[in-house]
Amino acid sequence: MQLHVTIELPTDVVGAARLLADPAYVHAKVRAAGAVEQQVDVTGSADAAFTVTSRRALPTAQIPPHLRPFVGDRIDVRQVEAWEAPAPDGSRSGTVVVEIAGAPVRVTGRTSLVAAGPDAARVTYDGEVRAAVPLFAAAVEEAAATAVRGALGTEETVAARWLAGAHDDAPQGGTAPR
């Protein structure tokens, strides 16, 4: 199943890259998406190439009841975004992988960061959701795609609040308390 999500960030591409590479911001967006446990690691810097790895445990409330036996009472999600160094105009591209531990579901794709105006940036995720579940693959893929879309939609809201200065409660460092 194809997945295409675009989010708008109220900052230029340089500010957007700094935001995406900020561990405290990543913690905030993961928490806002409903994580009950989380870990965040950022390597590299917003001035060059960087990689953001987040691990989160999510309740399965969003999963249809007939599919919950495949994933249990929570799902453990690992997301890796590897951003390339910026082009001269500040735009970037990269790859994204989302894996759900214990479930045969994987999202892979490309991501891009481009200017969407003088004080706006656009992040686009284009990928494919694959589930290796006999008979239920399409339903599992749709449920996973819905969850990914929801998390990315939440990110747009969190980013706007964060850039407006509403982030005093964000954890510091690479790992949030469990």
C-alpha positions in Angstrom: 0.0 0.0 0.0 1.4 3.4 -0.9 1.7 6.1 1.7 2.0 9.8 1.0 1.9 12.4 3.8 2.9 16.1 3.7 3.3 18.3 6.7 3.8 22.1 6.8 6.2 23.6 9.3 6.1 27.4 10.2 9.8 28.0 9.7 12.3 28.1 6.9 14.2 25.0 5.8 17.2 25.7 8.1 14.9 26.1 11.1 13.0 23.0 10.1 16.2 20.9 9.9 17.2 22.2 13.4 13.8 21.2 14.7 13.9 17.7 13.1 17.4 17.1 14.6 16.5 18.3 18.1 16.1 15.3 20.5 13.8 17.3 22.8 11.5 18.0 20.0 11.5 14.4 18.8 10.6 13.3 22.3 7.7 15.8 22.3 6.3 14.6 19.0 6.6 11.0 20.0 4.9 11.6 23.3 2.1 13.6 21.6 1.5 10.6 19.3 0.6 8.5 22.4 3.9 6.8 23.3 3.8 5.2 26.8 7.6 4.5 26.6 10.1 6.2 24.3 13.8 6.4 23.4 15.3 8.9 21.0 18.8 9.0 19.5 20.1 11.7 17.1 23.5 11.4 15.4 25.1 14.0 13.2 23.9 17.6 13.2 21.3 19.9 11.5 24.2 21.6 9.6 25.2 18.3 7.9 23.7 14.9 7.5 21.8 13.5 10.5 19.9 10.4 11.6 17.0 10.4 14.0 16.1 7.0 15.6 13.1 6.8 17.8 11.7 3.8 19.6 8.2 4.0 21.2 5.7 1.7 22.8 2.1 2.6 21.8 -1.2 1.2 23.0 -3.1 -0.7 20.4 -6.3 1.2 20.8 -6.0 2.4 17.1 -5.8 -1.2 15.9 -9.0 -2.9 14.9 -10.0 -5.5 17.6 -9.9 -8.4 15.1 -6.2 -7.6 14.3 -5.0 -7.1 17.9 -4.1 -10.8 18.4 -1.3 -10.2 15.9 0.2 -7.3 18.0 -0.8 -7.8 21.6 -1.8 -5.0 24.0 0.9 -2.6 22.8 3.1 -2.1 19.7 6.8 -1.3 19.8 7.7 1.0 16.9 11.2 1.8 15.7 11.5 4.7 13.2 14.7 5.8 11.5 14.9 9.0 9.5 18.3 9.4 7.7 18.6 13.0 6.4 21.3 13.8 3.8 23.3 17.0 4.0 21.5 20.1 2.8 21.6 21.3 -0.8 22.7 24.9 -1.4 19.1 26.1 -1.0 18.8 24.3 2.3 16.5 21.6 1.0 17.2 18.0 1.9 16.2 14.4 1.1 16.4 11.3 3.0 15.0 7.9 3.8 12.5 6.7 6.4 11.9 3.2 7.8 9.2 2.3 10.3 9.2 -1.2 11.8 6.7 -2.6 14.2 8.3 -5.3 16.5 6.3 -8.5 16.8 4.2 -7.6 13.8 5.1 -8.3 10.2 4.7 -4.7 9.2 7.3 -2.4 7.7 7.1 1.1 6.1 9.9 2.2 3.9 10.3 5.3 1.8 11.8 8.6 1.0 11.4 11.9 2.7 12.1 15.5 1.6 12.4 18.9 3.2 11.8 21.9 0.9 10.9 25.6 1.2 7.2 26.3 1.0 7.6 30.1 1.3 9.9 32.5 3.0 9.0 31.3 6.5 7.5 27.9 5.8 8.9 24.4 5.0 7.2 21.3 3.8 8.2 17.8 4.8 6.9 15.0 2.5 7.0 11.3 3.2 6.5 8.9 0.3 6.6 5.3 1.1 5.1 1.8 1.0 3.5 -0.1 3.8 4.0 -3.8 3.6 2.5 -6.5 5.9 3.3 -10.2 5.6 0.2 -11.6 7.1 -1.7 -14.2 5.1 -5.3 -13.2 4.4 -5.2 -10.0 6.5 -2.3 -8.1 4.8 -4.5 -5.4 3.3 -6.3 -4.7 6.6 -3.0 -4.7 8.6 -1.4 -2.4 6.0 -4.4 0.0 6.2 -4.3 0.1 10.0 -0.5 0.7 10.0 -0.9 3.5 7.3 -3.7 5.1 9.4 -1.4 5.1 12.5 1.5 6.5 10.6 -0.7 9.3 9.0 -2.1 10.1 12.5 1.4 10.3 14.1 2.6 12.6 11.3 -0.5 14.8 11.5 0.2 15.2 15.2 3.8 16.2 14.3 2.5 19.2 12.4 0.6 20.4 15.5 3.5 19.8 17.8 5.9 21.5 15.5 3.8 24.7 15.4 3.5 24.8 19.2 7.2 24.0 19.6 8.2 26.8 17.2 5.9 29.2 19.1 7.9 28.4 22.3 5.5 25.9 24.0 8.0 23.3 24.9 9.1 23.8 28.5 8.1 20.3 29.6 10.2 18.4 27.0 12.7 15.9 28.4 16.4 16.6 27.8 19.0 14.3 26.4 18.7 11.2 24.3 16.4 9.0 26.4 13.1 9.8 28.1 12.4 8.4 31.5 10.5 5.1 31.3 
